[in-house]
Amino acid sequence: MSGFASLVDLLDARAQDQGDETGFSFLDARGHPAVNLTYGMLRARAGYIAQALCARGARTGDRAILVFPPGLDFIVAFFGCLAAGVIAVPLAPPRRIAGRDAVESVIADCDPRFGLTTATYAADLAGRSASGPAHKQLDWVYVGDEVHSSAEQPVMVRPGRSDLAFLQYTSGSTSAPKGVMVSHGNLLENLEMIRRALGHSRGSKHVCWMPLHHDMGLILNVLEAFYLGAGCALMAPVAFLQRPLTLLKAIGEF
């Protein structure tokens, strides 16, 4: 994997070599696949999100918060940011009642220009706690509404290993959230270290219930599966909490 400079280069390779293979599945409450995303679909959809960001004047190094309900749209948004040279900032959805609003603190700290979510979820976000005013100041891009403007694959920005991929913030449960700058090189090295330590291969299937704004959900499962070219089945955290046996059944099936 050392030949790749960024996850964007790796995305091109996955789409070219495994374009028709399912990279990610989202399971319903009973553990059955509800939505599938092939590597080719991921490359195309991420490209159009990147195109939408660039059409709005996105510059390399701009920040974008990612606030999504459980599902595969978060993954599209994450790679869309990378492909536009925009630094992704994954966030937990704001709580309706909270003495301290972590989302508000993160927005104040990283000064994002964009927000990415789904159109249906945006209406829910607008009414949540103190985050509403800050959300309204952002330029919102709705994943799932991307317009395929041509038959050509959108051109992507080509980050280097030292370029930032995303900001990983602490939860803010005991103090103001603190961000860590994670570069493409950091991610590629970390993913290779995980592969070696756990003996993963392209045949290693992942099943994950962790939220994708959490580094274990994002890096250890989603990005590690992507790095390997393996499949990853995702389920909503609440589905696991309500029916823990569903996770074991999914492991057995996948």
WOQUIDA-V777875 format. One record per residue. SS is DSSP state (H for helix, E for strand, C for the rest). Layout:
SS + SS
//
This chain:
C + C + C + C + C + C + H + H + H + H + H + H + H + H + H + H + H + H + C + C + C + E + E + E + E + E + E + C + C + C + C + C + E + E + E + E + E + E + H + H + H + H + H + H + H + H + H + H + H + H + H + H + H + H + H + C + C + C + C + C + C + C + E + E + E + E + C + C + C + C + C + C + H + H + H + H + H + H + H + H + H + H + H + H + C + C + E + E + E + E + C + C + C + C + C + C + C + C + C + C + C + H + H + H + H + H + H + H + H + H + C + C + C + E + E + E + E + C + H + H + H + H + H + H + H + H + C + C + C + C + H + H + H + H + H + H + C + C + E + E + E + E + C + C + C + C + C + C + C + C + C + C + C + C + C + C + C + C + C + C + C + C + C + E + E + E + E + E + E + C + C + C + C + C + C + C + C + C + E + E + E + E + E + H + H + H + H + H + H + H + H + H + H + H + H + H + H + H + C + C + C + C + C + C + C + E + E + E + C + C + C + C + C + C + H + H + H + H + H + H + H + H + H + H + H + H + H + H + C + C + C + E + E + E + E + C + H + H + H + H + H + H + C + C + H + H + H + H + H + H + H + H + H + C
//
